[in-house]
Amino acid sequence: MREIYLDNAATTRARDSVLEVMREAESNLYYNSAAQYSGALSVKKAIESASREIHGRLTRTMSGTLVFTSGATESNNIVMFGKATNPRHHIIVLAGEHSSVYSPSVALRNNGFDVDYVPLLRDGAADLRSLGRLVRPTTSLVVFGMINSDTGVMQPVREIVDIIRRIAPKAHVHCDAVQAFCKFDFYAEDLGVDSIAISAHKIYGPKGVGALWLKKGARLHPIMYGGSQQDYRPGTENNASIIGFADAVKCFDTNASFSHVNALYKRLMDGLPSRCTLTIDGGKRTHTNNPYIANIMLSNVFGNTVMNALSSMGIYVGLGSACATSAAKNRTLIAMGIPEDRTRNVLRVSFGIYNTLDEVDEFNRALGKVLDELA
């Protein structure tokens, strides 16, 4: 049975070239970069080269600092717990955020911190009027995702930042850009944020490695202590994964990827069974042009039931963010004003460069068949 993988927002298959450079690194660049002999110096140079490759995709001028982490979850935690050091600090988080942002915010709130959540509009965009009312001159930290992993909605980052800066110019603004990095062109200087989290496994790189970009002058309280390998992230670097991450970035052709995925998305919309619509605004993409993620609302059928039926046919889709699919509620859809019982009637289809038009056609046919059988 042929497998069709349509859950690329959860993770992606690593490129062959990534696996090859990682194998080479494991064989020949296995030294500890903190050592002083020649082999270790070669590792240090390789990591510095990888850092430049990735850094260059985030900034125009190589400004700021790039810290390698185990992934975006760690990056988000480093910022949130490293900035929120006093319970008097006021924190703002966008409603419906990924669990790597939402869970730390709950932990902070449970420990006495003042945390507010910005509601979403029906189209999934941040309610900017509410944001303006929530920001205070004393707000110290604002955290939000550039692209929502459930719906694919792209937030108006510059507008969000401008509102914050007008009222709380000293606030640290952190952006989780995991679903956007490489898939869309952006530079930190243009966004005006203080930090950005990215991850390798969303762009055909290895799992277990990511990075945190910090603007020059940004200061965090360390949440881990140990060696002096990296500011804010002590410990021996994961040589092979960092090098593989850089290769994934180097190989990622943003324009070609978008063009390919956009064709897949259009084919999905053309053949989607009539009993399905896009969750966002009844199918109207009023706020984004992101073909990588489609959140599909089913008619009176549990998404979990349909997902399992498709899985038995070798077709793999998701229900939403892979880190939160076991949760009883979909916080993103509830924040958009969708009734809680309807939030269980969704599927998330997410595309990548290895998907084909034939696979999309087969998915549409299989989905129609499953829905007919469940009717």
DAVENHU-V601471 format. One record per pair of residues at least 6 apart in sequence whose ideal C-beta (glycine too) atoms are under 7 Angstrom apart, sorted by the first residue. I is the first residue (numbers start at 1). J is the second residue. Records with the same first field share a line. If there is no record, write none. Layout:
I=J + J
This chain:
1=314
2=314
3=314 + 316
4=314 + 315 + 316 + 359 + 362 + 363
5=316
6=315 + 316 + 317 + 349 + 350 + 351 + 355 + 363
7=316 + 317 + 318 + 350
8=350 + 351 + 352
9=149 + 179 + 292 + 293 + 318 + 348 + 350
10=318 + 322
11=201 + 202 + 207
12=201 + 202 + 203 + 204 + 352
13=204 + 354
14=204 + 205 + 206
15=204 + 248 + 251
17=247 + 251
18=204 + 205 + 206 + 244 + 247 + 248
21=243 + 244 + 247
22=206 + 240 + 241 + 243 + 244
25=239 + 240 + 243
26=240
29=42 + 43 + 46 + 239
30=239
31=39 + 40 + 43
32=40 + 236
33=40 + 43 + 44 + 47 + 237
34=227 + 229
43=239
46=243
47=237 + 239 + 242
50=242 + 243 + 245 + 246
51=66
53=246 + 249 + 250
54=66 + 211 + 245 + 246 + 249
55=62 + 66
56=62
57=182 + 249
58=187 + 188 + 196 + 213
59=187 + 188 + 189
60=187 + 189
63=189 + 216
64=188 + 213 + 214 + 215 + 216
65=214 + 231
66=211 + 213
67=211 + 212 + 214 + 230 + 231 + 232 + 233
68=209 + 211 + 230 + 233 + 237 + 242
69=75 + 78 + 210 + 211 + 212 + 233
70=208 + 209 + 210
71=199 + 208 + 209 + 210
72=100 + 176 + 178 + 197 + 198 + 199 + 210
73=100
74=210
75=197 + 210 + 211 + 212
76=100 + 101 + 104 + 176 + 197
77=104
78=212 + 220 + 223 + 232 + 233
79=174 + 195 + 212 + 220
80=104 + 108 + 141 + 143
81=104 + 223
82=220 + 221 + 222 + 223 + 232
83=140 + 141 + 172 + 220
84=91 + 108 + 113 + 141
85=221
87=112 + 113
89=113 + 140 + 141
90=114 + 136 + 138 + 139 + 140
91=105 + 108 + 113 + 114 + 115 + 140 + 141
92=116 + 118 + 134 + 135 + 139 + 142
93=101 + 102 + 105 + 115 + 117 + 143 + 144
94=118 + 126 + 144 + 145
95=117 + 118 + 119 + 120 + 335
96=120 + 148 + 331 + 332 + 335
97=144 + 145
98=145 + 149 + 176 + 321 + 323
99=321 + 323 + 324
100=323
101=143 + 145 + 176
102=331
105=115
108=115
109=115
116=134
118=126 + 127 + 130 + 131 + 134
119=127 + 130 + 335
120=126 + 127 + 335 + 336
121=127
122=281 + 336 + 337
123=280 + 281 + 286 + 287
124=148 + 151 + 153 + 280 + 287 + 336
125=153 + 155 + 156 + 287
126=144 + 155 + 160
128=159 + 163
131=160 + 163
132=163
135=163 + 164 + 167 + 168
136=167 + 168
137=167 + 168
139=168 + 171
140=171 + 172
141=171 + 172
142=164 + 171 + 173
143=174
144=155 + 160 + 175
145=155 + 176
146=154 + 155 + 157 + 175 + 176 + 177 + 180
147=153 + 154 + 179 + 180 + 290
148=332
149=179 + 321
150=295 + 320 + 321 + 330 + 332 + 333 + 348
151=279 + 280 + 293 + 295 + 332
152=288 + 290 + 292 + 293 + 294 + 295
153=280 + 287 + 288
154=288 + 290
157=175 + 191
158=191 + 192
161=173 + 191 + 192 + 193
164=171 + 173
165=192
172=194 + 218
173=193 + 194
174=193 + 194 + 195
175=191 + 193 + 196
176=197
177=196 + 197 + 198
178=197 + 198 + 199 + 202
179=202
180=186
181=198 + 203
182=203 + 249 + 252 + 254
183=254 + 257 + 292
184=254
185=254
188=196 + 213 + 215
194=215 + 218
195=212 + 213 + 214 + 215 + 218
196=213
197=210 + 212
198=210 + 211
199=210
200=206 + 209 + 210 + 244 + 245 + 248
201=207
203=248 + 249 + 252
204=248
205=244 + 245 + 248
206=241 + 244 + 245
208=241
209=238 + 241 + 242 + 245
220=232
222=232
224=233 + 234
225=234
226=234 + 235
227=234 + 235
228=234
229=235 + 236 + 237
257=353
260=353
261=291 + 292 + 351
262=291
263=357
264=351 + 355 + 357 + 360
265=291 + 294 + 351
267=357 + 360 + 361
268=294 + 349 + 360 + 364
271=361 + 364
272=364
273=364 + 367 + 368 + 371
275=298 + 299 + 371
276=296 + 297 + 298
277=283 + 297
278=294 + 295 + 296
279=295 + 296 + 297 + 333 + 346
280=295
291=351
292=350 + 351
293=348 + 350
294=349
295=346 + 348
296=346 + 347 + 349
297=345 + 346
298=306 + 345 + 346 + 347
300=345
301=345 + 371 + 374
302=344 + 345
303=319 + 344 + 345 + 346 + 347
304=319
305=374
306=347 + 370
307=317 + 319 + 347
309=370
310=317 + 366 + 367 + 370
313=366
315=363 + 366
317=347 + 348 + 349
318=325 + 348 + 350
319=325 + 346 + 347 + 348
320=330 + 348
329=340 + 343
330=343
333=343 + 346
334=340 + 343
